[in-house]
Amino acid sequence: MATLRGAALAAGLLENACAPGSGDPLRLEVIRTLARDLKEELEALAALAEVETGVSRIEAVEGALRAADVANLAACVVPELLEARVPEVAAATYLAVGAVRALEVLIEAGIEDSPECQTSYALKDARGAAWRAQLAARQVGESLGKAG
């Protein structure tokens, strides 16, 4: 699924932006590792969705939650990076936010057609992920405003 692959791409951008020499080495190595792990999880969800010929609600919710994690992680690292790496992290943030929004739409559309009682939890998770991603985008936007 392209939306999950987009979120994985965002995690990859974040991982690359935290390359050695971009800021505090220990902190950036931790963030690189977390970004790499999120990228692998998102790629696995995308592969699972492709095998099942379409994203299920479980993959969509899990993907939205992980994409929101990517956006939040990116927002947290912006102040730590050298200025040259900030645009790449901003791009990762906004790409992750877009993935969360797209997955939220798919989840809401799938819920309308689903009789299961667990649908309200999926919708709450999707909306929570979207809120967290939007907060991360605002934080990055504020950081870019201060830098510019």
VOMARRO-293033 format. One line per field, with one value per residue (C-alpha): residue number from 1; residue in one letter; x, y, z. Coordinates in pm, 1 decimal, decimal comma, always signed. Example, Ala and Ser with C-alpha at 12.3 -4.5 7.8 and 13.67 -1.06 7.14 Angstrom:
VOMARRO-293033
i c(1; 2)
aa c(A; S)
x c(+1230,0; +1367,0)
y c(-450,0; -106,0)
z c(+780,0; +714,0)
//
This chain:
VOMARRO-293033
i c(1; 2; 3; 4; 5; 6; 7; 8; 9; 10; 11; 12; 13; 14; 15; 16; 17; 18; 19; 20; 21; 22; 23; 24; 25; 26; 27; 28; 29; 30; 31; 32; 33; 34; 35; 36; 37; 38; 39; 40; 41; 42; 43; 44; 45; 46; 47; 48; 49; 50; 51; 52; 53; 54; 55; 56; 57; 58; 59; 60; 61; 62; 63; 64; 65; 66; 67; 68; 69; 70; 71; 72; 73; 74; 75; 76; 77; 78; 79; 80; 81; 82; 83; 84; 85; 86; 87; 88; 89; 90; 91; 92; 93; 94; 95; 96; 97; 98; 99; 100; 101; 102; 103; 104; 105; 106; 107; 108; 109; 110; 111; 112; 113; 114; 115; 116; 117; 118; 119; 120; 121; 122; 123; 124; 125; 126; 127; 128; 129; 130; 131; 132; 133; 134; 135; 136; 137; 138; 139; 140; 141; 142; 143; 144; 145; 146; 147; 148)
aa c(M; A; T; L; R; G; A; A; L; A; A; G; L; L; E; N; A; C; A; P; G; S; G; D; P; L; R; L; E; V; I; R; T; L; A; R; D; L; K; E; E; L; E; A; L; A; A; L; A; E; V; E; T; G; V; S; R; I; E; A; V; E; G; A; L; R; A; A; D; V; A; N; L; A; A; C; V; V; P; E; L; L; E; A; R; V; P; E; V; A; A; A; T; Y; L; A; V; G; A; V; R; A; L; E; V; L; I; E; A; G; I; E; D; S; P; E; C; Q; T; S; Y; A; L; K; D; A; R; G; A; A; W; R; A; Q; L; A; A; R; Q; V; G; E; S; L; G; K; A; G)
x c(+0,0; +138,6; +33,7; +230,2; +526,7; +511,5; +529,5; +826,2; +992,1; +941,8; +1116,0; +1399,9; +1438,4; +1457,9; +1715,1; +1931,3; +1901,6; +2043,0; +2365,6; +2685,3; +2815,1; +2466,6; +2464,0; +2504,7; +2632,6; +2477,6; +2133,8; +2127,5; +2228,8; +1931,6; +1698,5; +1848,2; +1786,6; +1427,6; +1364,4; +1513,1; +1292,6; +981,5; +1075,7; +1107,5; +773,6; +600,5; +753,9; +633,1; +280,7; +291,9; +405,7; +129,4; -127,4; -4,8; -32,7; -389,0; -466,2; -557,9; -499,6; -705,7; -816,7; -548,2; -263,6; -411,3; -441,0; -95,7; +48,5; -115,7; +17,9; +370,5; +360,1; +258,9; +559,8; +783,2; +640,1; +685,7; +1039,1; +1126,2; +979,5; +1183,7; +1512,4; +1485,0; +1647,9; +1936,9; +2035,3; +2268,9; +2072,8; +2159,1; +1965,6; +1650,6; +1474,1; +1510,6; +1358,9; +1079,6; +1008,0; +999,9; +754,8; +518,2; +533,2; +448,0; +160,2; +21,8; +38,7; -147,1; -420,7; -459,8; -475,3; -731,0; -955,5; -921,4; -997,1; -1307,1; -1428,7; -1372,3; -1555,5; -1869,9; -1889,2; -1800,0; -2045,7; -1776,4; -1797,3; -1423,3; -1461,7; -1487,6; -1144,1; -991,9; -1142,4; -1017,5; -667,7; -671,5; -789,4; -531,4; -256,1; -375,5; -377,2; -22,6; +101,1; -55,1; +108,4; +445,4; +387,5; +308,4; +624,1; +839,1; +670,1; +747,0; +1109,4; +1139,8; +988,2; +1249,6; +1531,6; +1420,6)
y c(+0,0; +334,3; +517,7; +282,7; +298,8; +679,7; +660,3; +421,7; +671,1; +942,5; +723,8; +667,9; +1043,3; +1090,5; +813,8; +975,5; +1321,8; +1192,7; +1077,6; +1107,8; +1463,1; +1618,6; +1695,2; +1515,7; +1170,1; +962,7; +1121,5; +1103,6; +736,6; +660,0; +851,3; +681,6; +342,3; +429,9; +567,9; +253,8; +32,8; +231,9; +212,9; -165,4; -197,0; +23,3; -172,4; -496,3; -353,8; -242,1; -587,9; -749,4; -515,3; -603,9; -977,7; -929,7; -714,3; -408,9; -257,3; -397,6; -186,7; -340,8; -248,7; +96,4; +170,6; +29,7; +224,2; +548,0; +505,8; +436,5; +722,6; +955,2; +822,3; +914,9; +1267,5; +1310,0; +1174,2; +1412,8; +1710,0; +1623,9; +1607,2; +1936,3; +2143,9; +1894,8; +1900,9; +2117,2; +2366,4; +2190,5; +1876,8; +2053,0; +2064,3; +1686,3; +1632,1; +1877,8; +1682,4; +1358,5; +1515,5; +1641,9; +1316,0; +1120,9; +1360,7; +1308,9; +932,7; +953,9; +1167,7; +931,3; +628,0; +802,8; +851,6; +483,3; +375,3; +594,7; +465,3; +104,8; +157,7; +272,2; -67,7; -272,5; -422,4; -503,8; -356,6; -273,6; -3,6; +280,6; +190,7; +190,3; +529,8; +669,3; +537,3; +689,0; +1026,0; +1018,0; +945,0; +1231,1; +1470,4; +1370,2; +1405,2; +1749,9; +1859,7; +1744,3; +1939,2; +2254,5; +2210,2; +2169,5; +2468,3; +2679,4; +2562,1; +2654,2; +2995,1; +3059,7; +2943,3; +3156,0)
z c(+0,0; -108,3; +206,7; +430,8; +192,4; +214,3; +591,9; +561,7; +327,6; +590,5; +848,5; +600,2; +548,4; +923,3; +953,5; +682,9; +835,4; +1162,4; +999,1; +1201,0; +1205,1; +1211,6; +1585,0; +1919,8; +1814,2; +2092,5; +2071,2; +1694,0; +1696,0; +1921,9; +1689,7; +1381,5; +1540,3; +1629,4; +1279,5; +1123,0; +1340,7; +1248,9; +879,7; +901,3; +1081,4; +824,5; +537,3; +696,4; +729,4; +365,1; +252,6; +456,1; +301,4; -48,5; +19,5; +139,3; -169,5; +28,7; +363,4; +646,6; +938,2; +1158,8; +920,6; +867,5; +1239,5; +1316,1; +1023,5; +1134,7; +1487,3; +1361,8; +1110,9; +1395,0; +1588,3; +1293,7; +1286,1; +1661,3; +1656,0; +1373,3; +1559,9; +1867,7; +1678,8; +1486,6; +1763,2; +1784,5; +1417,0; +1220,7; +1013,7; +686,6; +796,6; +918,0; +576,6; +540,2; +884,3; +804,2; +484,9; +686,9; +930,1; +663,2; +468,4; +783,2; +858,2; +508,3; +552,1; +882,7; +727,1; +432,6; +660,1; +880,8; +577,2; +483,2; +839,8; +858,2; +522,4; +630,3; +956,6; +780,8; +613,5; +921,8; +1170,1; +1430,1; +1778,0; +1785,8; +1522,7; +1773,7; +1912,5; +1565,4; +1494,8; +1827,4; +1755,4; +1406,5; +1533,7; +1813,6; +1563,2; +1341,5; +1637,1; +1738,7; +1381,2; +1346,3; +1671,3; +1537,3; +1214,5; +1412,6; +1622,5; +1311,3; +1150,8; +1456,4; +1452,3; +1085,2; +1158,9; +1427,6; +1203,3; +907,4)
//
